[in-house]
């Protein structure tokens, strides 16, 4: 879903520690580093909702081993591709 309330990507410069649910811990930390002036290359983060939308729509089944997104175990990779 691509709109202002639920974007697929966000730029480092536009996020921070209050965006944890949107971009995860690593993404939020990159935003904070940009805000304090550390030398971080320009870049963007694929949002958590965009990631999960992709997984759902490409036929990948996920088995959650815990509540943490970093602890996902991917199984049954039934990805369909068109050439």
Residue pairs with C-beta under 8 A, 6 or more apart in sequence:
1 8
1 49
1 50
1 53
2 8
6 47
6 49
7 47
7 50
8 46
8 47
8 49
8 50
9 44
9 45
9 46
9 47
9 50
10 19
10 22
10 23
10 27
10 44
10 45
10 47
11 42
11 43
11 44
12 27
12 30
12 31
12 33
12 34
12 40
12 42
12 43
12 44
12 45
13 31
13 34
13 35
13 42
14 31
15 22
15 23
15 27
15 28
15 30
15 31
15 45
16 28
16 31
16 32
16 35
17 28
17 29
17 31
17 32
18 28
19 27
19 28
19 31
20 28
21 48
22 47
22 48
22 49
23 31
23 45
23 47
23 48
24 45
24 48
24 69
27 45
30 40
30 43
30 45
33 40
34 40
48 69
55 62
58 79
58 80
59 78
59 79
59 80
60 74
60 76
60 77
60 78
60 79
61 74
61 75
61 76
61 78
62 72
62 73
62 74
62 75
63 72
63 73
63 74
63 75
64 71
64 72
64 73
65 71
65 72
65 73
